[in-house]
Every structure is written in C-alpha cells, then in structure tokens.
Amino acid sequence: MFDFFKEKRESNNSKELKERLERLEKEIDNLKMEVERLEKINVSNIQKIGLVRFNPFEDLGGDQSFSLALLDGNDNGIVITSLFLKEGNRIYSKLIENGNSKYKLTPEEKLAISIAKHGKKPNNNFKTSGSSNFRPH
C-alpha cells in the first residue's frame, strides 16, 4: 500500500513522473477512505471514562465505593456502581443513552458521567464522603 516510500530513484521522464503522481494520488485516496472507515468504527468503542470514589456512609472508613462511567463517542454506554457495605459489596449497573439514563442516577453516577463526557469534574463543590443518597434502582 505504501509503495511510494520505497521508490527513491529520480526520473527525468515526465510520463513516468505523471504515472508515479497518479499512483500516489490513488494511494492517498485509499488512505483517506481507510481513515474514514476507522473513524466510523471507532465511534462505538469505549472512548470516555469517568471514575468517582466515595464513602456512602459516615461509619465506614475510606472511599471504597465507586461509580464508573464507560461511554462511546455518542455518549452511550454504562455506569457501574459498587457500593461497599459492612455486610458485603453490592454492584449496580445502568444503561446510558446519549449521556442520560432512564433510571434514576445518584449524584456520584451523574458526576462519573460528567467526568467521562467532559474529562473533568464540573466544579470542586461536590462532596461525596457520607453525602450519598444512594438508592439502588
């Protein structure tokens, strides 16, 4: 596919130069089509990740619970929340379509989605430790 890199010889023949140029143009067109194809495929791959660790209960130490948002290029995907409890661990998942869910999202899940979509926390006023209204749905 990349034969034009291999051809290093010089030519004084205008017909030969024209043929080489035409081959280069075809190869560039092929490369453009391949890039377009890869861009279309890539839209459905996981591209955006947001993670929020939090402590849902004052009496448990550490931020051992988390919400993880995994989104594609169209903000479709899933948010997974792991809730660390004294009795064990609970894991919940919710489908995300266009950045939203038909299920009620917790503040931590909303923040994880926002981080995935925008790459950072929207502000520094979000307090997760012991503040969660986590209600599994």
N, CA, C and O atoms as a MOPAC input file, in Angstrom:
PM7 MOZYME 1SCF
protein

 N      0.81300 1    -1.20200 1     0.00000 1
 C      0.00000 1     0.00000 1     0.00000 1
 C      0.85400 1     1.26300 1     0.00000 1
 O      0.45800 1     2.27900 1    -0.57000 1
 N      2.02100 1     1.20500 1     0.63500 1
 C      2.86400 1     2.37800 1     0.73100 1
 C      4.08400 1     2.27000 1    -0.18000 1
 O      5.20600 1     2.53600 1     0.25100 1
 N      3.87200 1     1.88600 1    -1.42000 1
 C      4.97100 1     1.69600 1    -2.36000 1
 C      5.69900 1     2.99600 1    -2.66600 1
 O      6.88100 1     2.97500 1    -3.00900 1
 N      5.02000 1     4.11500 1    -2.54800 1
 C      5.66000 1     5.36200 1    -2.93500 1
 C      6.83200 1     5.71300 1    -2.01900 1
 O      7.69900 1     6.49000 1    -2.42000 1
 N      6.88700 1     5.16400 1    -0.80100 1
 C      8.02900 1     5.39700 1     0.07500 1
 C      9.25200 1     4.60400 1    -0.38000 1
 O     10.38500 1     4.98800 1    -0.09000 1
 N      9.03500 1     3.53700 1    -1.06700 1
 C     10.12600 1     2.66900 1    -1.49300 1
 C     10.82200 1     3.19500 1    -2.73600 1
 O     12.00500 1     2.93000 1    -2.95000 1
 N     10.09500 1     3.93700 1    -3.55100 1
 C     10.65700 1     4.43700 1    -4.80200 1
 C     11.44700 1     5.70600 1    -4.53000 1
 O     10.87100 1     6.77100 1    -4.30600 1
 N     12.76300 1     5.58800 1    -4.55000 1
 C     13.62700 1     6.72200 1    -4.24900 1
 C     14.37000 1     7.23600 1    -5.48600 1
 O     15.06500 1     8.24900 1    -5.41500 1
 N     14.22700 1     6.55100 1    -6.59500 1
 C     15.00600 1     6.92600 1    -7.76500 1
 C     14.43600 1     8.19000 1    -8.40400 1
 O     13.25100 1     8.49400 1    -8.26700 1
 N     15.28900 1     8.90300 1    -9.09200 1
 C     14.88500 1    10.12200 1    -9.78000 1
 C     14.58100 1     9.80500 1   -11.23600 1
 O     15.11900 1     8.85700 1   -11.81000 1
 N     13.71900 1    10.60700 1   -11.81400 1
 C     13.38100 1    10.38100 1   -13.20900 1
 C     13.30300 1    11.71900 1   -13.92200 1
 O     12.83500 1    12.71700 1   -13.37400 1
 N     13.76300 1    11.70900 1   -15.12900 1
 C     13.65800 1    12.89900 1   -15.96100 1
 C     12.50400 1    12.76100 1   -16.94500 1
 O     12.19600 1    13.69000 1   -17.69100 1
 N     11.87700 1    11.60700 1   -16.94000 1
 C     10.81800 1    11.30400 1   -17.87200 1
 C      9.49800 1    11.83300 1   -17.29500 1
 O      9.05600 1    11.36900 1   -16.24400 1
 N      8.87700 1    12.78200 1   -17.96200 1
 C      7.64800 1    13.37900 1   -17.45500 1
 C      6.49600 1    12.37400 1   -17.43400 1
 O      5.63200 1    12.44400 1   -16.56100 1
 N      6.47800 1    11.46600 1   -18.36200 1
 C      5.42000 1    10.43500 1   -18.38100 1
 C      5.54300 1     9.54800 1   -17.14700 1
 O      4.53600 1     9.22500 1   -16.51700 1
 N      6.75300 1     9.15500 1   -16.79800 1
 C      6.98000 1     8.32200 1   -15.61900 1
 C      6.62300 1     9.08200 1   -14.33600 1
 O      6.05200 1     8.51200 1   -13.40600 1
 N      6.96300 1    10.36300 1   -14.30100 1
 C      6.60900 1    11.18400 1   -13.13600 1
 C      5.09500 1    11.31700 1   -12.99500 1
 O      4.55800 1    11.26700 1   -11.88800 1
 N      4.42400 1    11.48400 1   -14.10900 1
 C      2.96100 1    11.59000 1   -14.08400 1
 C      2.33500 1    10.29400 1   -13.57000 1
 O      1.39500 1    10.33400 1   -12.77700 1
 N      2.84400 1     9.16100 1   -14.01000 1
 C      2.33600 1     7.85900 1   -13.54500 1
 C      2.55100 1     7.68900 1   -12.03700 1
 O      1.66500 1     7.22300 1   -11.32100 1
 N      3.73900 1     8.07400 1   -11.57100 1
 C      4.02200 1     7.97800 1   -10.13100 1
 C      3.07200 1     8.86700 1    -9.34600 1
 O      2.55300 1     8.46300 1    -8.30600 1
 N      2.84500 1    10.07900 1    -9.84400 1
 C      1.94200 1    11.00500 1    -9.17300 1
 C      0.52000 1    10.44400 1    -9.12000 1
 O     -0.15100 1    10.56300 1    -8.09400 1
 N      0.06200 1     9.84600 1   -10.19000 1
 C     -1.26800 1     9.24400 1   -10.22100 1
 C     -1.37300 1     8.09800 1    -9.21800 1
 O     -2.39200 1     7.95200 1    -8.54300 1
 N     -0.30900 1     7.27400 1    -9.12000 1
 C     -0.30400 1     6.18600 1    -8.13000 1
 C     -0.35500 1     6.75500 1    -6.70400 1
 O     -1.05800 1     6.23600 1    -5.83800 1
 N      0.40100 1     7.82300 1    -6.48900 1
 C      0.39200 1     8.46200 1    -5.16600 1
 C     -0.99000 1     8.99500 1    -4.82600 1
 O     -1.45400 1     8.84100 1    -3.69600 1
 N     -1.64600 1     9.61600 1    -5.78700 1
 C     -2.99100 1    10.14600 1    -5.55800 1
 C     -3.97200 1     9.02900 1    -5.21400 1
 O     -4.81200 1     9.18600 1    -4.32800 1
 N     -3.86400 1     7.89900 1    -5.91600 1
 C     -4.73400 1     6.75900 1    -5.62000 1
 C     -4.47300 1     6.22000 1    -4.21600 1
 O     -5.40600 1     5.90100 1    -3.48000 1
 N     -3.19600 1     6.12200 1    -3.85400 1
 C     -2.86200 1     5.61200 1    -2.52600 1
 C     -3.33000 1     6.57000 1    -1.43900 1
 O     -3.77600 1     6.13000 1    -0.38000 1
 N     -3.23400 1     7.87400 1    -1.68700 1
 C     -3.74100 1     8.85700 1    -0.72200 1
 C     -5.25200 1     8.74300 1    -0.59200 1
 O     -5.78400 1     8.81300 1     0.51600 1
 N     -5.94800 1     8.56900 1    -1.71000 1
 C     -7.40300 1     8.37600 1    -1.66500 1
 C     -7.75400 1     7.11900 1    -0.86800 1
 O     -8.69500 1     7.13100 1    -0.07500 1
 N     -7.00400 1     6.03600 1    -1.07600 1
 C     -7.23200 1     4.80400 1    -0.30600 1
 C     -7.01200 1     5.04100 1     1.18600 1
 O     -7.77200 1     4.54500 1     2.01800 1
 N     -5.98400 1     5.79000 1     1.51500 1
 C     -5.71200 1     6.10400 1     2.92500 1
 C     -6.84100 1     6.94100 1     3.52500 1
 O     -7.23500 1     6.71100 1     4.66800 1
 N     -7.35700 1     7.89500 1     2.78200 1
 C     -8.47700 1     8.71100 1     3.26600 1
 C     -9.69200 1     7.84100 1     3.54700 1
 O    -10.35000 1     7.99500 1     4.57500 1
 N     -9.98500 1     6.93000 1     2.63200 1
 C    -11.14000 1     6.04100 1     2.82900 1
 C    -10.93000 1     5.15000 1     4.05300 1
 O    -11.87000 1     4.90500 1     4.80900 1
 N     -9.71900 1     4.67100 1     4.24900 1
 C     -9.42900 1     3.82200 1     5.40400 1
 C     -9.57800 1     4.60800 1     6.70800 1
 O    -10.12000 1     4.08600 1     7.68200 1
 N     -9.11000 1     5.83600 1     6.73600 1
 C     -9.25800 1     6.67100 1     7.93400 1
 C    -10.74200 1     6.91000 1     8.22100 1
 O    -11.16900 1     6.82100 1     9.37200 1
 N    -11.52200 1     7.20900 1     7.19900 1
 C    -12.96400 1     7.41800 1     7.37900 1
 C    -13.63200 1     6.15900 1     7.91900 1
 O    -14.48700 1     6.23600 1     8.80100 1
 N    -13.24600 1     5.00400 1     7.39300 1
 C    -13.81100 1     3.73900 1     7.86500 1
 C    -13.46400 1     3.51200 1     9.33700 1
 O    -14.32100 1     3.11200 1    10.12400 1
 N    -12.23100 1     3.76200 1     9.69900 1
 C    -11.80400 1     3.57500 1    11.08600 1
 C    -12.49000 1     4.55900 1    12.02700 1
 O    -12.82300 1     4.20500 1    13.15800 1
 N    -12.70300 1     5.78600 1    11.56800 1
 C    -13.41100 1     6.76500 1    12.39300 1
 C    -14.84300 1     6.32100 1    12.65700 1
 O    -15.34100 1     6.48200 1    13.77100 1
 N    -15.51000 1     5.76800 1    11.65600 1
 C    -16.88500 1     5.28200 1    11.83600 1
 C    -16.94000 1     4.12500 1    12.82600 1
 O    -17.82700 1     4.06900 1    13.67900 1
 N    -15.99100 1     3.20600 1    12.70900 1
 C    -15.94000 1     2.05900 1    13.62000 1
 C    -15.65400 1     2.52500 1    15.04700 1
 O    -16.23700 1     2.01300 1    16.00300 1
 N    -14.76200 1     3.48900 1    15.18000 1
 C    -14.30800 1     3.93100 1    16.49300 1
 C    -15.40300 1     4.60500 1    17.31100 1
 O    -15.31500 1     4.62200 1    18.53900 1
 N    -16.41500 1     5.15100 1    16.68400 1
 C    -17.47700 1     5.84400 1    17.40900 1
 C    -18.14400 1     4.91200 1    18.42400 1
 O    -18.57200 1     5.36300 1    19.48700 1
 N    -18.23500 1     3.62600 1    18.10900 1
 C    -18.91300 1     2.69400 1    19.02000 1
 C    -17.98000 1     2.06700 1    20.04800 1
 O    -18.42400 1     1.26000 1    20.86400 1
 N    -16.70200 1     2.41900 1    20.02900 1
 C    -15.76800 1     1.91300 1    21.03600 1
 C    -15.83900 1     2.76100 1    22.29500 1
 O    -16.19900 1     3.93700 1    22.23600 1
 N    -15.50100 1     2.17400 1    23.42700 1
 C    -15.42700 1     2.95000 1    24.65900 1
 C    -14.30700 1     3.96400 1    24.50600 1
 O    -13.15100 1     3.60600 1    24.27900 1
 N    -14.66600 1     5.22900 1    24.63400 1
 C    -13.70300 1     6.31200 1    24.45900 1
 C    -13.59400 1     7.19900 1    25.69000 1
 O    -12.58600 1     7.87400 1    25.89700 1
 N    -14.63300 1     7.19000 1    26.49600 1
 C    -14.70600 1     8.14000 1    27.60300 1
 C    -14.91300 1     7.37500 1    28.90600 1
 O    -15.78100 1     6.50800 1    29.00300 1
 N    -14.10600 1     7.71100 1    29.90000 1
 C    -14.17200 1     7.02300 1    31.18500 1
 C    -14.22400 1     8.05900 1    32.29700 1
 O    -13.45400 1     9.02000 1    32.30400 1
 N    -15.13700 1     7.85400 1    33.23400 1
 C    -15.22300 1     8.71300 1    34.41700 1
 C    -15.33200 1     7.84000 1    35.65900 1
 O    -16.13800 1     6.91100 1    35.70300 1
 N    -14.52200 1     8.13900 1    36.66300 1
 C    -14.49800 1     7.36200 1    37.89800 1
 C    -14.63400 1     8.28700 1    39.09100 1
 O    -13.92900 1     9.29100 1    39.20000 1
 N    -15.55400 1     7.93600 1    39.98900 1
 C    -15.74600 1     8.67700 1    41.22600 1
 C    -15.71200 1     7.68300 1    42.37100 1
 O    -16.50800 1     6.74500 1    42.41100 1
 N    -14.79800 1     7.88500 1    43.29600 1
 C    -14.74400 1     7.07100 1    44.51900 1
 C    -15.44900 1     7.86300 1    45.61300 1
 O    -15.34100 1     9.08700 1    45.67500 1
 N    -16.17600 1     7.14600 1    46.47900 1
 C    -16.90200 1     7.84800 1    47.53200 1
 C    -17.15300 1     6.92700 1    48.71300 1
 O    -17.00600 1     5.70800 1    48.62300 1
 N    -17.53300 1     7.54100 1    49.81200 1
 C    -17.88400 1     6.84700 1    51.04100 1
 C    -19.35900 1     7.13600 1    51.31300 1
 O    -19.68700 1     8.23700 1    51.75300 1
 N    -20.25000 1     6.18900 1    51.06600 1
 C    -21.68000 1     6.46800 1    51.20200 1
 C    -22.17200 1     6.53000 1    52.64800 1
 O    -23.28100 1     7.00100 1    52.89800 1
 N    -21.36800 1     6.06300 1    53.60100 1
 C    -21.80600 1     6.01800 1    54.98900 1
 C    -20.72400 1     6.58000 1    55.89900 1
 O    -19.54500 1     6.27500 1    55.72300 1
 N    -21.11100 1     7.39100 1    56.86200 1
 C    -20.15500 1     8.00900 1    57.77300 1
 C    -19.40800 1     6.97400 1    58.61500 1
 O    -18.24500 1     7.19100 1    58.95700 1
 N    -20.05500 1     5.85000 1    58.95700 1
 C    -19.45300 1     4.89400 1    59.88800 1
 C    -18.46700 1     3.92200 1    59.23500 1
 O    -17.83500 1     3.13400 1    59.93900 1
 N    -18.32200 1     3.95900 1    57.91400 1
 C    -17.33500 1     3.12300 1    57.23600 1
 C    -16.17100 1     3.99600 1    56.80300 1
 O    -16.37000 1     5.11700 1    56.33300 1
 N    -14.98300 1     3.49600 1    56.95600 1
 C    -13.80800 1     4.28800 1    56.59800 1
 C    -13.42400 1     4.15200 1    55.14000 1
 O    -13.59800 1     3.09400 1    54.53600 1
 N    -12.90600 1     5.21400 1    54.58800 1
 C    -12.34800 1     5.18500 1    53.24100 1
 C    -13.37800 1     5.28800 1    52.13700 1
 O    -14.56000 1     4.99200 1    52.31500 1
 N    -12.88700 1     5.71400 1    51.00200 1
 C    -13.72400 1     5.81800 1    49.81000 1
 C    -13.61500 1     4.51700 1    49.02100 1
 O    -12.95500 1     4.46300 1    47.98300 1
 N    -14.26600 1     3.47500 1    49.52000 1
 C    -14.15300 1     2.17000 1    48.88500 1
 C    -15.29000 1     1.88600 1    47.90600 1
 O    -15.24900 1     0.89000 1    47.18400 1
 N    -16.28200 1     2.73100 1    47.87700 1
 C    -17.35200 1     2.61000 1    46.88900 1
 C    -16.96800 1     3.45400 1    45.67500 1
 O    -16.17400 1     4.38900 1    45.78000 1
 N    -17.55000 1     3.10700 1    44.51100 1
 C    -17.22300 1     3.88700 1    43.31400 1
 C    -18.34200 1     3.81200 1    42.29700 1
 O    -19.16500 1     2.89800 1    42.30500 1
 N    -18.34400 1     4.81100 1    41.41600 1
 C    -19.17700 1     4.80800 1    40.21600 1
 C    -18.24200 1     4.98000 1    39.02900 1
 O    -17.38400 1     5.86200 1    39.02200 1
 N    -18.42000 1     4.12600 1    38.02500 1
 C    -17.56700 1     4.12300 1    36.84600 1
 C    -18.44500 1     4.25100 1    35.60400 1
 O    -19.29900 1     3.40300 1    35.34500 1
 N    -18.22700 1     5.31300 1    34.84600 1
 C    -18.95900 1     5.51700 1    33.58900 1
 C    -18.05100 1     5.15100 1    32.41900 1
 O    -16.90600 1     5.59700 1    32.34200 1
 N    -18.57800 1     4.33500 1    31.51200 1
 C    -17.87000 1     3.91500 1    30.30300 1
 C    -18.74600 1     4.29000 1    29.11000 1
 O    -19.81100 1     3.70500 1    28.90900 1
 N    -18.29600 1     5.26500 1    28.31800 1
 C    -19.12200 1     5.79100 1    27.23000 1
 C    -18.39100 1     5.71400 1    25.89300 1
 O    -17.16200 1     5.75200 1    25.83100 1
 N    -19.18800 1     5.60500 1    24.81700 1
 C    -18.61300 1     5.63600 1    23.46700 1
 C    -18.63300 1     7.07200 1    22.94200 1
 O    -18.91200 1     8.00400 1    23.69600 1
 N    -18.34200 1     7.25000 1    21.67300 1
 C    -18.28200 1     8.57900 1    21.07400 1
 C    -19.60900 1     9.29400 1    21.01900 1
 O    -19.63700 1    10.51200 1    20.84200 1
 N    -20.71900 1     8.57400 1    21.16600 1
 C    -22.05200 1     9.17900 1    21.16900 1
 C    -22.63500 1     9.28100 1    22.56900 1
 O    -23.83600 1     9.50100 1    22.72700 1
 N    -21.79700 1     9.12300 1    23.58200 1
 C    -22.20100 1     9.15100 1    24.99800 1
 C    -23.18500 1     8.04700 1    25.34400 1
 O    -24.05200 1     8.22600 1    26.19900 1
 N    -23.05000 1     6.89900 1    24.67600 1
 C    -23.81900 1     5.70700 1    25.01200 1
 C    -22.89100 1     4.74800 1    25.75000 1
 O    -21.69700 1     4.67500 1    25.46000 1
 N    -23.45100 1     4.01900 1    26.70200 1
 C    -22.62300 1     3.05500 1    27.42900 1
 C    -23.28200 1     2.59100 1    28.69700 1
 O    -24.45800 1     2.22700 1    28.71200 1
 N    -22.50500 1     2.60900 1    29.76900 1
 C    -22.96500 1     2.05900 1    31.03400 1
 C    -22.29500 1     2.80200 1    32.18200 1
 O    -21.16800 1     3.28300 1    32.05900 1
 N    -23.00700 1     2.88500 1    33.29300 1
 C    -22.40000 1     3.35100 1    34.53900 1
 C    -22.54100 1     2.20400 1    35.53500 1
 O    -23.62800 1     1.65900 1    35.72600 1
 N    -21.43700 1     1.85300 1    36.15700 1
 C    -21.39200 1     0.75600 1    37.12600 1
 C    -21.06500 1     1.36400 1    38.48000 1
 O    -20.11500 1     2.13500 1    38.62000 1
 N    -21.87000 1     1.00400 1    39.47700 1
 C    -21.61800 1     1.49100 1    40.82900 1
 C    -21.41300 1     0.30900 1    41.75000 1
 O    -22.20900 1    -0.62900 1    41.77900 1
 N    -20.33200 1     0.37400 1    42.50100 1
 C    -20.01900 1    -0.63300 1    43.50100 1
 C    -20.19200 1     0.02100 1    44.86200 1
 O    -19.53900 1     1.01900 1    45.16700 1
 N    -21.04900 1    -0.53000 1    45.65800 1
 C    -21.36200 1     0.02100 1    46.97200 1
 C    -20.78500 1    -0.89700 1    48.03800 1
 O    -21.23400 1    -2.03200 1    48.20200 1
 N    -19.79500 1    -0.40300 1    48.75700 1
 C    -19.12500 1    -1.17300 1    49.79600 1
 C    -19.91200 1    -1.02600 1    51.09500 1
 O    -20.09500 1     0.08200 1    51.59900 1
 N    -20.37500 1    -2.15300 1    51.62800 1
 C    -21.16900 1    -2.17600 1    52.85400 1
 C    -20.49000 1    -3.07000 1    53.88600 1
 O    -19.60200 1    -3.85500 1    53.55100 1
 N    -20.90700 1    -2.94700 1    55.12200 1
 C    -20.37500 1    -3.82800 1    56.17800 1
 C    -20.66600 1    -5.28600 1    55.85100 1
 O    -19.82900 1    -6.15500 1    56.09500 1
 N    -21.83500 1    -5.55800 1    55.30600 1
 C    -22.26500 1    -6.92000 1    55.02300 1
 C    -21.67000 1    -7.48300 1    53.73700 1
 O    -21.77000 1    -8.68400 1    53.48500 1
 N    -21.06300 1    -6.64400 1    52.93600 1
 C    -20.51000 1    -7.10400 1    51.66300 1
 C    -20.50300 1    -5.99200 1    50.63800 1
 O    -20.58000 1    -4.81000 1    50.97500 1
 N    -20.41200 1    -6.38100 1    49.40900 1
 C    -20.33600 1    -5.43100 1    48.31300 1
 C    -21.54200 1    -5.61500 1    47.39500 1
 O    -21.92200 1    -6.74700 1    47.09800 1
 N    -22.14000 1    -4.53200 1    46.94900 1
 C    -23.24800 1    -4.56900 1    46.00300 1
 C    -22.80000 1    -3.85900 1    44.73100 1
 O    -22.13100 1    -2.82800 1    44.78600 1
 N    -23.17400 1    -4.41800 1    43.59200 1
 C    -22.81700 1    -3.80000 1    42.31100 1
 C    -24.09000 1    -3.57200 1    41.51000 1
 O    -24.93600 1    -4.45700 1    41.38400 1
 N    -24.20300 1    -2.36000 1    40.97400 1
 C    -25.36100 1    -1.96400 1    40.18700 1
 C    -24.88200 1    -1.41100 1    38.84500 1
 O    -23.80100 1    -0.83000 1    38.75600 1
 N    -25.68500 1    -1.59500 1    37.81600 1
 C    -25.34100 1    -1.03300 1    36.50700 1
 C    -26.58100 1    -0.39800 1    35.88600 1
 O    -27.70800 1    -0.84700 1    36.09600 1
 N    -26.34300 1     0.64400 1    35.12600 1
 C    -27.42500 1     1.34500 1    34.44100 1
 C    -26.95800 1     1.69900 1    33.03600 1
 O    -25.83800 1     2.17100 1    32.84000 1
 N    -27.83200 1     1.46400 1    32.06200 1
 C    -27.52000 1     1.82600 1    30.67400 1
 C    -27.57900 1     3.33400 1    30.50800 1
 O    -28.41600 1     4.01500 1    31.10000 1
 N    -26.67100 1     3.83400 1    29.68900 1
 C    -26.62100 1     5.26400 1    29.39200 1
 C    -26.82000 1     5.43200 1    27.88800 1
 O    -26.12600 1     4.80800 1    27.08500 1
 N    -27.77600 1     6.28100 1    27.51800 1
 C    -28.03700 1     6.58000 1    26.11200 1
 C    -27.99500 1     8.08200 1    25.92800 1
 O    -28.74400 1     8.81900 1    26.57100 1
 N    -27.11100 1     8.53600 1    25.04300 1
 C    -26.92400 1     9.96700 1    24.78800 1
 C    -26.62500 1    10.74400 1    26.07300 1
 O    -27.06200 1    11.88300 1    26.23400 1
 N    -25.88800 1    10.12600 1    26.97000 1
 C    -25.47300 1    10.78800 1    28.20500 1
 C    -26.49200 1    10.75600 1    29.32000 1
 O    -26.25400 1    11.31400 1    30.39100 1
 N    -27.63400 1    10.10700 1    29.08800 1
 C    -28.69700 1    10.04500 1    30.09000 1
 C    -29.10700 1     8.59900 1    30.32800 1
 O    -28.75600 1     7.70200 1    29.56200 1
 N    -29.85600 1     8.39300 1    31.40600 1
 C    -30.36500 1     7.06600 1    31.71100 1
 C    -31.84800 1     7.13800 1    32.00300 1
 O    -32.34700 1     8.13800 1    32.51900 1
 N    -32.54500 1     6.06700 1    31.66800 1
 C    -33.96900 1     6.02000 1    32.02100 1
 C    -34.13800 1     5.68600 1    33.50300 1
 O    -35.23800 1     5.78900 1    34.04500 1
 N    -33.04600 1     5.28600 1    34.15500 1
 C    -33.05200 1     5.00200 1    35.58300 1
 C    -32.58300 1     6.23300 1    36.34600 1
 O    -31.80000 1     7.03400 1    35.83400 1
 N    -33.06100 1     6.37000 1    37.55200 1
 C    -32.63000 1     7.48700 1    38.38300 1
 C    -31.14600 1     7.31100 1    38.71200 1
 O    -30.71200 1     6.24300 1    39.14200 1
 N    -30.38200 1     8.37900 1    38.50000 1
 C    -28.95000 1     8.34900 1    38.75300 1
 C    -28.62300 1     9.02000 1    40.07800 1
 O    -29.23000 1    10.02800 1    40.44100 1
 N    -27.66900 1     8.45700 1    40.79100 1
 C    -27.19700 1     9.06400 1    42.04000 1
 C    -26.28700 1    10.24100 1    41.69700 1
 O    -25.84200 1    10.35900 1    40.55500 1
 N    -26.00500 1    11.10400 1    42.65400 1
 C    -25.05800 1    12.20100 1    42.39100 1
 C    -23.69200 1    11.68600 1    41.92800 1
 O    -23.06500 1    12.28900 1    41.05700 1
 N    -23.23300 1    10.58100 1    42.50400 1
 C    -21.93900 1    10.01400 1    42.12000 1
 C    -21.96200 1     9.49800 1    40.68600 1
 O    -20.99100 1     9.67100 1    39.95000 1
 N    -23.05300 1     8.87200 1    40.28600 1
 C    -23.18000 1     8.38000 1    38.91100 1
 C    -23.24100 1     9.54000 1    37.92500 1
 O    -22.62400 1     9.49000 1    36.86100 1
 N    -23.98200 1    10.58000 1    38.28100 1
 C    -24.04800 1    11.77000 1    37.42400 1
 C    -22.66600 1    12.39100 1    37.26500 1
 O    -22.28600 1    12.81100 1    36.17200 1
 N    -21.92000 1    12.44500 1    38.36200 1
 C    -20.58000 1    13.02200 1    38.30800 1
 C    -19.65700 1    12.16200 1    37.45200 1
 O    -18.88200 1    12.69700 1    36.66000 1
 N    -19.72500 1    10.85100 1    37.59600 1
 C    -18.88900 1     9.95000 1    36.78900 1
 C    -19.19900 1    10.13400 1    35.29700 1
 O    -18.28600 1    10.14600 1    34.47100 1
 N    -20.46700 1    10.27500 1    34.95600 1
 C    -20.86800 1    10.50500 1    33.55900 1
 C    -20.34200 1    11.85600 1    33.07500 1
 O    -19.83600 1    11.96600 1    31.95800 1
 N    -20.46100 1    12.86700 1    33.90800 1
 C    -19.97200 1    14.19500 1    33.54900 1
 C    -18.45700 1    14.18300 1    33.33200 1
 O    -17.95700 1    14.78500 1    32.38200 1
 N    -17.73800 1    13.50200 1    34.20700 1
 C    -16.28400 1    13.39600 1    34.04600 1
 C    -15.95600 1    12.67700 1    32.73900 1
 O    -15.04900 1    13.08800 1    32.01500 1
 N    -16.68900 1    11.60800 1    32.43500 1
 C    -16.44800 1    10.87600 1    31.18700 1
 C    -16.71500 1    11.76800 1    29.97600 1
 O    -15.93400 1    11.76700 1    29.02500 1
 N    -17.79800 1    12.52000 1    30.00000 1
 C    -18.16700 1    13.35800 1    28.86100 1
 C    -17.24400 1    14.55300 1    28.68700 1
 O    -16.91600 1    14.92900 1    27.56200 1
 N    -16.82100 1    15.15400 1    29.80300 1
 C    -16.08700 1    16.41200 1    29.73500 1
 C    -14.62700 1    16.29700 1    30.15300 1
 O    -13.84900 1    17.23200 1    29.96500 1
 N    -14.25500 1    15.15800 1    30.71800 1
 C    -12.87000 1    14.94300 1    31.09000 1
 C    -12.44700 1    15.52200 1    32.41900 1
 O    -11.27300 1    15.42600 1    32.77900 1
 N    -13.36700 1    16.12300 1    33.16400 1
 C    -13.01300 1    16.70000 1    34.46700 1
 C    -14.27500 1    16.92200 1    35.28300 1
 O    -15.38500 1    16.88100 1    34.75300 1
 N    -14.09600 1    17.15500 1    36.56900 1
 C    -15.23300 1    17.47300 1    37.42700 1
 C    -15.76900 1    18.85100 1    37.04900 1
 O    -14.99300 1    19.75700 1    36.74400 1
 N    -17.11300 1    19.01600 1    37.06700 1
 C    -17.67500 1    20.30600 1    36.69000 1
 C    -17.32000 1    21.41500 1    37.68000 1
 O    -17.16500 1    22.57200 1    37.28900 1
 N    -17.19100 1    21.06300 1    38.96800 1
 C    -16.76000 1    22.04700 1    39.97000 1
 C    -16.16700 1    21.29700 1    41.15300 1
 O    -16.24000 1    20.06900 1    41.20900 1
 N    -15.59600 1    22.00300 1    42.07500 1
 C    -14.95800 1    21.37500 1    43.23300 1
 C    -15.86900 1    21.34700 1    44.44900 1
 O    -15.41100 1    21.01900 1    45.54400 1
 N    -17.13100 1    21.67700 1    44.29200 1
 C    -18.06100 1    21.72700 1    45.41700 1
 C    -18.74200 1    20.39400 1    45.69000 1
 O    -19.55600 1    20.29800 1    46.60900 1
 N    -18.43000 1    19.37500 1    44.92000 1
 C    -19.09600 1    18.08700 1    45.07100 1
 C    -18.44900 1    17.32300 1    46.21500 1
 O    -17.25900 1    17.01400 1    46.16700 1
 N    -19.23900 1    17.01600 1    47.25100 1
 C    -18.75100 1    16.26600 1    48.39400 1
 C    -19.41000 1    14.90000 1    48.35900 1
 O    -20.63600 1    14.79400 1    48.39200 1
 N    -18.60000 1    13.85900 1    48.29200 1
 C    -19.17000 1    12.52100 1    48.22300 1
 C    -19.11300 1    11.80000 1    49.54600 1
 O    -19.95900 1    10.94400 1    49.80500 1
 N    -18.15900 1    12.10400 1    50.38600 1
 C    -17.95700 1    11.34700 1    51.61200 1
 C    -19.15400 1    11.47100 1    52.53500 1
 O    -19.42200 1    12.54500 1    53.07400 1
 N    -19.87100 1    10.37600 1    52.71700 1
 C    -21.00700 1    10.32800 1    53.62500 1
 C    -22.21400 1    11.10500 1    53.14600 1
 O    -23.20200 1    11.20400 1    53.87400 1
 N    -22.16900 1    11.66100 1    51.94300 1
 C    -23.26600 1    12.51800 1    51.49900 1
 C    -24.18900 1    11.83200 1    50.50400 1
 O    -25.15200 1    12.43700 1    50.03300 1
 N    -23.91200 1    10.60300 1    50.18900 1
 C    -24.66800 1     9.95900 1    49.14100 1
 C    -26.10100 1     9.67200 1    49.54000 1
 O    -26.39000 1     9.26700 1    50.66600 1
 N    -26.98400 1     9.89200 1    48.59200 1
 C    -28.38400 1     9.47300 1    48.74600 1
 C    -28.57200 1     8.21200 1    47.94100 1
 O    -29.59700 1     8.03700 1    47.28200 1
 N    -27.60100 1     7.34000 1    47.98900 1
 C    -27.61600 1     6.17200 1    47.12000 1
 C    -28.81000 1     5.30300 1    47.42100 1
 O    -28.98400 1     4.80900 1    48.53500 1
 N    -29.62600 1     5.12900 1    46.40600 1
 C    -30.77600 1     4.24400 1    46.47100 1
 C    -30.74100 1     3.38100 1    45.22800 1
 O    -31.03400 1     3.87600 1    44.14000 1
 N    -30.39800 1     2.12400 1    45.34600 1
 C    -30.34600 1     1.28500 1    44.15000 1
 C    -31.69800 1     1.19700 1    43.46300 1
 O    -32.73200 1     1.05500 1    44.11500 1
 N    -31.67800 1     1.28300 1    42.12800 1
 C    -32.91400 1     1.15800 1    41.32700 1
 C    -32.75500 1     0.06800 1    40.33300 1
 O    -33.67500 1    -0.20200 1    39.56200 1

